[in-house]
Amino acid sequence: MEKVILTPRGLVFPEATTLDSEILGAYKEGIAHYNPKARRVLDIFKDKNGELVGSNCFAPIVLAKYLPKGTRIATMADLGIATEINPKFLEGFFSDTGLTLRTAVGSMMENNSLARTLAEQLKKRNISLKTPKVIYFDALDLKEDKNSAYGLIYVLNERAKFGENIINAPELIRDYQFTKIDDKGIPIEDENGSRICYTGQGGLSAFYSNVDSNVSSNDWNLAYSDDSGRVVIVKTSEAGHRKNSEANAYELRLHACLQSSCPRIL
């Protein structure tokens, strides 16, 4: 018996890949006007054999403005699907996807002005901090602020939407083991899982995949970057692209272009 799988003509699947360095020149020109403190946390990217090297919780937000049409910064949900398909994707490298906000004030003084302004913006949108919130880069813009330790503060943009790029994450209150990540980017607890979700107790911290493919939400050094950092992007179909997140996750599970040359060591 012969069997043929009928694949629709012109069907294009999203691709998850690390970013090459072609964008570096435009990006460096784009950050030249920022104040000195801001430039120090934004000017982190380097070219290493044609690949863009570096990652933190500020630079990808600006970098996103220079990505080709139909391309976006990956979320933790995207990285979860990619590592489910290929466990070696991002092995030995870290990639930031956004922030974790637990309280308006934390132990890291440098982050408190950023945490307070974000908490105020969430409150205006009737989003409480009774439970931790994950805020993906797509929901954020940067604004210069001379009083910030980083020369920058975070501003929720017009794309920010609760349940899509602002995620309720009551799970992120203690460390736990996991194997898979759900469609919102939150690790699913599994006592037999080989991966660990690291969490914090308060304030504002990074939300990233680390060098061991664990998920970390307890690192308060938002500007940290080194050569093991990579920016992961998702290339989507420009024509007829379905915006529904579940449909997009399904397509990404069907196919991913995984380039692993590309997480932060705890």
Order of alpha helices (4+ residues) and beta strands (2+ residues): beta-alpha-alpha-beta-beta-alpha-beta-alpha-beta-alpha-beta-beta-beta-beta-beta-beta-beta-beta-beta-beta-alpha
